[in-house]
Amino acid sequence: MSAYTLPDARGHFGKFGGMFAPETLMQPLLELAEAYQRLRADAKFQEEFMEDLRLYVGRPSPLYPARRLTAQWGGARVYLKREDLNHTGAHKINNTIGQALLARHMGKRRVVAETGAGQHGVATATVAARFGLTCVIYMGSEDIKRQSINVYRMKLLGAEVVSVESGSKTLKDAVNEAFRDWVTNVEDTFYIFGTVAGPHPYPLIVRDFQSVVGREVRWQIMEFEGRLPDALVACVGGGSNAMGLFYPFIEDSQVALYGVEAAGEGIETGRHAATLCAGRPGVLHGSRSYLLETNDGQIIETHSISAGLDYPGVGPEHAWLKESGRARYAAVTDKDALAAFHELTRAEGILPALESSHAIAYAKRLAPELGRDKAMVVSLSGRGDKDIHTVAALEGIKF
Amino acid sequence: MSRLAKQFALLKKQRSAALIPYVMAGDPAPWITVPLMHALVGAGANVLELGVPFSDPMADGPVIQRAAIRALKQQITLAHVLDMVKEFRVKDPATPIVLMGYLNPIEIMGYEAFAERAAGAGVDGVLTVDLPPEEADGMLAALKARGLDPIFLAAPTSGTERVRAVARAAGGFIYYVSLRGVTGAGHLDMGEVREKLKGIRKHTELPVGVGFGIRAPETAAEMARMADAVVVGSAIVSRMEENAASPEKILTEVPSFVASLRTAMDKARSATAELTP
């Protein structure tokens, strides 16, 4: 495969991506893009970032050969990339560390962020505490009800959590509200965006900071296989853990890429969040990508058991990887994700996040198809502790 | 000459600034929009800005967000908005109409289909909040082919380079966002607005309007002294919200508020004219 150089200077991945932002934000976005281009090539900045990842996040995260799971599934050898072992329990911290460093270099003392399940909010509040930045997190009032522990975690870390009452009161509305804050406080504020979506340069910045995941896999797999894996599997909501895993392998055409979306109660029921599998191109939150929308272009509410996948958009680079055929996208229902949650917990003693459980469920399907002589890496993007209440409630258990 | 160009030329001759009220189409009930538009013209509006509801209005404050939700509850679509314009044109062939909204509803209709239908209905200008000039090539071609004016925003954060890009792409008038914030916010800095307007006029012959955060007749009057047009949105929409339960009241309350803006603006302009003969 030829060299992969996307996005272009204005953030386009083919017809996807771009900068579809209100005029007030255009100058700040262009300044951010320029500052990032400078620091991207700055060895000292990269060193600073890598050192924080090592000493504060605990990287590299292990690549764990899941031998019992492999035996149970009777197919390809399964390796788990253990992002759940990072500080704060998910891959999100890789990106927030990077963007907090960017904010500091740009002289911004206040950060804002959106959060759905609270993972990105916690990861942002964490780095804000560490760098001494003022931090405001926007969270839909529906999500605040569902994720009270994460709300309290953010408050312990010194963040102000603002309840968003507009629209569907979930993640997409929290994104709108964070943008409105940024429009208002643009001089001193940095928006720490949580995924590979949004206007350019965010899809580029977040992908780059997360791609440490895939770079580690490249050398870690050598110890076991002596070659690159045959397949990578990751869940896709906005798509940051998947992009982080996929990006360093895009030019290696022998490595198949599988993104797994949330099919919720089933795509046919309409209650799902499978944007790439069941949506169509449109413009939301600053970029052109796939969306879940009505025939009149209104964004629709999504459903997934996993709050982190419950988003009607998806990063534009995924839209491009789908359209170019480089990656394939499938969807897994709530029910199958829940079964995978239990299966991994019992087989390997690892409680996966419900988001990551979607990837596990798809890997189970894929393993026998690939066959015993193949190797696949599954992104275990976060740990499941945050989901114990959800799982227990589904089984009728009250604490 | 387009309706917008004609209107601004006439106002210039009269040494008057355009008053542009904004209402969300279909808020709070679909039947009210067209009669209200006529009443606003009667109260002294020179151009009408008609909001197209969108589920995720990123640049709007709570007042217009709620208006969008009310309109969407009435199932208002872009196609309905165009029908309203068509109906308005039966009785009023002259007053220019600008649609204001977000890109996605237009994107799904298709730029060309939209431009054709909008021009056919009698729309004059289109302001798409989340479409900066950089991404606008396709839309500009479609609008220009149908004689529609692309209205662009300039903001307090826009540097000289960006003002130039906006001026190159824009038609009809340039809409200066008078504050850092969402629609309906409340922290106007008049000195900054004055300076910024001077800067913008260096790069364009187009009229320059001002909007965002203009809530009272006094502010509208002050803006009328320095701008070619004054856009008032949230202050009108919140009056509609107050009367949402009895919509017929909107047809008297809102035009009387718009008339008070008109009076204040005209007074300010004639005072200015006396000072600078």
Interface residues (C-beta under 8 A of the other chain):
Chain A: R10 G18 M19 F20 A21 P22 E23 T24 L25 M26 Q27 P28 S166 G167 K172 D173 N176 F179 R180 V183 T184 N185 V186 E187 G282 V283 L284 H285 G286 R288 L291 E293 N295 D296 G297 Q298 I299 I300
Chain B: F54 S55 D56 P57 M58 A59 G61 P62 Q65 I69 L72 T77 L78 A79 Y102 L103 N104 P105 I106 E107 I108 M109 V129 D130 L131 P132 E134 E135 F152 L153 A154 A155 P156 T157 S158 G159 R162 V166 V177 R180 G181 V182 A185
